[in-house]
Amino acid sequence: MDKKAHEALERIRKDVTLTTSDMENQDAAEFFNELADWAYANGEAMLIDDEPEKQDDYEDR
């Protein structure tokens, strides 16, 4: 991760910490679960090949 991305992540961490500090534990837990789901889905989306040629080739047979 480059410096710019690392700095952005640190800003987000601070903002999330500040936001959740006033929440009840259950609400904060739900918030973090939603955030984790969102982050995981976006991370996985970045790994998906834009051109799944092998899969298309297999389906044509």
N, C-alpha and C positions, 0 to 999 in steps of 0.2 A: 504494500500500500504506500502510495507516495505521501509526501508531507501535507499537501493540500487536503487529501482525503482523510488523513489522520487528524488534522485540525478540525475538520468538519465533524468527524465522529466524536471528538472530545466536546465540541459545542452541543451536539445532540445529547450526549450523555449528561452533561450539566443541566440542560433544559429538562430532560426526562426526570432527573433526580429532583429538581426543583418542583416540577409539576406533581410528582407522586408523593412528595414530602407532606403535603396537606391532605392526602387521601387516607381513607380507612384502609386497613390492611387488605381486606377482601377486594375493594375497588382497585387498589394498586396491583394486586395479584392478577386481576382480570385485565388490567391495562397492559401489564408486562406480557401476559399470554397472547393478547391480541398483537402487540408489537412484535413478539417473537414469531408468530404465524406470518405476519406481513413480511418481516425480514427474511424468513426462510423461503417463502414463496418467491420473493424478488431475487434472492440469491440463486435459487434453482432456475429461474427464468433466464438468468444471465449465462447459465451453463448449457442451455438447450441449443443444439446445433440449428442454425438458420435454414440449412438445406439438408434435410434427412434423406439423402439420395438412396442409401442402402435400403431403407424401409420402403420407399416408393418403388424401387426396383423389385423388391420381394413381392409387393402387393400386385404388381403388373403380371406376375406369372400365373 
